[in-house]
């Protein structure tokens, strides 16, 4: 089953009076249960591509379909609900809520979904253990290292058991061993729960966990490797 489809997608950004093109007619499809890597040099359009798949941004031209739904056709509230129920995001910049503890940041998406307090506690404690944060669960983001904040962001993205996880450099701030633990966790979710992952990365170790790698250059998918 195809769950993500991009059809002739173009996207550019205003820079003064000019528009700088970033994506220049991208076509791609992701099947349910895939684990796909996106690689390419800085400025090739990786982050823009992920933002379009997640409905954080909308294309200038072309269509982005996720579970056969055209994201550009949704209203803001509809899109927010769809993202909350379907997608998990791991951002390069973490996007944690500064006044909440590590525990509360991971718990927050479950609160929005109306999960009971007892079930939230069970799932958050298990996730804290899985990402190695139990000892600092009561610390706020400004009391955590960059690597710890990254692990909070990963835990928050995975806690709702989303159907599709979109990750921008998911191990970028982690040491090699921690990065390996996180990638093994994602691999288990992919294999056991059939969670679909799309990971933008510069790291060949991260790419080695994926089944397919798409290479971007100058706003286009220039080649694909099946592993």
Protein Blocks (a to p, Z undefined) as FASTA:
>chain_A
ZZbdcehiacdddehjbccdfbgoiacdddehiacddeddehilpmmmmmmmnomaccfb
dcddeehiafklpcfklmmmmmmmmpccddfklopafkbcfklmmmmmmmmnopafklmm
mmmmmmmmmnopmmmmmpcfklpcfklmmmmmmmmmmmnopabdcdehkllmpcfklmmm
mmmmmmmmmmmnopacddddfbfklmmmpmbdcddeehiafbdcdZZ
